[in-house]
């Protein structure tokens, strides 16, 4: 009979211990409360009457983890803090290099209080390495396997610079702009003749060009330079225009072949880098007339090479396979060499000394000419960049870690690895709010945030403990009363035994 009360005392003590542990971890991030579960004990044989059998006490069947969602803290001010809203666990390791190692070397947690260590790795407060999946340039996971996870390192800089090889511009040039080219009408046969070979152009005088816009490009040392496009509306081809002959104008043959298109408009594009002209490969020759004080002392010539674009009455470029919508800024030794050899205005000479002279920039121009007097630019971009220093780190809801650098680059670093289990309550508790895979939990299931049954990741948030103090305090009272009742039962049993022993 004493054993029954003793088992009750042990059960009450387990209840107290479990409740006390829950209360003690009420402020532990990612902590999951436990629940002590009990079962009764019966000892029966084939000769025992089930009608009169009494129990022999209680036993603790399991202290089960309760993986209900904890509240989120809100913005913590640390972008490396992460909280899982939904199912899943963060994957950890105690080594920075576990690639290909057995999954048993990894632990799992809901505590997303992360930081950077001295080597730039994302770690827990205890120094365990947060694991991530390798990704491609689009941020997609290349191998969804726990064994393929690796420690996540945030580079402090972007490494070596990259010179610009491509540039893009999307813009609309004003159809209602004034013609800047010279146009005359003969009095003998009323035939229109257009002279676009001679221009009055000075980049310092906005009256000599229609519009201009700039973008940043980079040389081989990562130094930024300003590429400026000057747009000149040359002339408009009247509806009754006749095809011009080569001795009347200095257009190239290809340009001349489409000038019979009525109601078309010719635009000239002249590129400058850091205030110096750059000749365009296979470009159109422009003779600059009355250029102002900067010519010829600065440029040593009054001939520039740009491109001409012809727009139809629908506002789009007339493309017969010969009129370019791409220009190449070149050097003497690049793939698209400059038109005048050593006498050209090269990209390298405009950028300055000490840089590679083989740089070749392809500028793709997506231009339209619609009915407006305003010049508008939709976007400009380039693939080059300077070396940048780490400025910020953010985590998306999909678990993608994005690093921002001072050179304007936003680089996807890795995707935070998550894991699921068929039976999370079967996980083995190892402390530090971490668990390990066990036979009861089932094998680890690799997962990504916001995919399938896995929850999303909230950056700059932490999941609080799911302990409810009010409920735990009530359980504490119940455990205390239960302990007292079992102790009273034990005392009663002792009194009964004393009475028996005192019989004479």
Protein Blocks (a to p, Z undefined) as FASTA:
>chain_A
ZZmmmmmmmmmmmmmmmmmmmmmmmmgghiacddddddddddddfkbcfklpccebdcdf
bdcddfbdcddebjnhiakbccdededdddddfbfblghiafklpccdfbfcdcddfkop
acdfkopacddddddfkopafbdcfklpccddddfbebjadddfbdcddddddfkbccfb
dcdddfklopacddfkbccddfklmklpfbdcddddddfkopacddddddddfbdcdfkb
ccddfklpccdfklmmmmmpghiacddddddeehiacddehiacdddehebjkbcklnop
abdcdddddddfkopacdehlaccbdcdddfklmbdcfkljmbccfklmnoghiafkbcc
dddddddddddfbdcdfbdcdfbdcddddfbdcddfkopacdddfkopacdfbdcddddd
fblmlpccebjhiacddfknopaddddehiajbccddehiacddfbdfklmmmmmmmmmm
mmmmmmmmmmmmmmmmmmmmmpZZ
